[in-house]
């Protein structure tokens, strides 16, 4: 987005900042956690000024988005921020290898419908040794295929409460041999695949799903990683900001 485009869409910024602010206790809490001058932020919120590129980058980094996303049309931004637009990219869904796999995915959709919803996902962290990662996973049906998104947030280790790293994984699910298989990829860099196998519970309502997750790091060392995995059911529907606030390393 060019500077001219941003000036044209600057009226979108204030309501989008208000959407971000709604997930904090107060303006003071927001500014403290993001290390932004409160008086300046009030001017942004009142649509008196547009933040500098430095502040836009800081906002975008904290909320796991690009600076240009802050200038989206407010209704579109709200859906984007609350996780309602997560789905497999069209270029992946149209890939020949996936097209051949689609009959299996579609045949599983009906059996997996009862599992759709939001979960907190727990497993040992591959980044923060000794910590448990609590991320947010949402299973949903789209185009007769059960897909999912997982959002991970790693806090900085300085006790500031700020997010140091964040990752979003997108994938799809299938049921095979009374086991629940999940395959996903890191959505931004697209340089990593992860595989999870879970054992479905036959009692209803479902409270927990247990299994393993495995993958290989995208670093030059290519470290393999595998650990036990637990998904705790939260509620039906899609991911909202109240869920994302719970994503952290424990």
C-alpha positions, 0 to 999 in steps of 0.5 A: 500500500502506497502513502497515497493509499494510506492517506485515502484509507486513513479514516479506517484506522481509528475504528480499527484501533478501537476494535483492537482497544476493546480487548484491553482493560483500558487505553492506559493498559493498551499503551503500556503493553504496546509501549505507545505514548497515551496522548498520541494514541488518543489522537490516533483514536480520535482520527486527528493524526495517522501514526508514524511508520514506526508506530504502525509497525509496532502495532502490527507486530504486536497483533500479528498482522501487517501494517497495511491490515490496519487500514482495512475497511472496518467490517473487514478488519473486524472479521480479519482480527477475530479470526473469521477469515481463516481458511486454506488458501485457494492456491493450495486447495487447487493443487493437484495433490490435494485434489486427489486427496479431496474425496477422503477429506470430504468423506470424513466431514460428516463424522467430524462435524461434532468436533468443530469449534474452538479448542485450547491446544497444549503441548511442550514448546519446541522454542521455550524449553521446559514450557507448555505452549497453550495455543488456540485451534479452531475446527470448522467446515468449509466447502465440505472439508473440515479445516482448522487454524491454530494461532500460537503466541510466545511472550517475551521473556522480560515479563512485559507481557508483550508478544515476542513471536507469533505463528499461524498454522492452517490445515485440514482434518480427516478421520481414518481408522478411528483416528483423527489426522491433522495436517497443517503448514505455517501460513506466513512463511509456508516452509513447515508442515506439521502432523498430528494424530488424535484419538476421538472420544466417543462420549458426548459432549467432547471435552478433550482430545489426546494424541501426538504432534510431530514436525521438523524445524525449518532452521538450518539444523532441521531438528525433529520434534515430537510431543504429546498433544491435548486439545481442550474444547472451549465452545462452538464457533470461530476464534475471537479475541478473548480466545487469543488472549489465552494463547501463551507459553506456560 
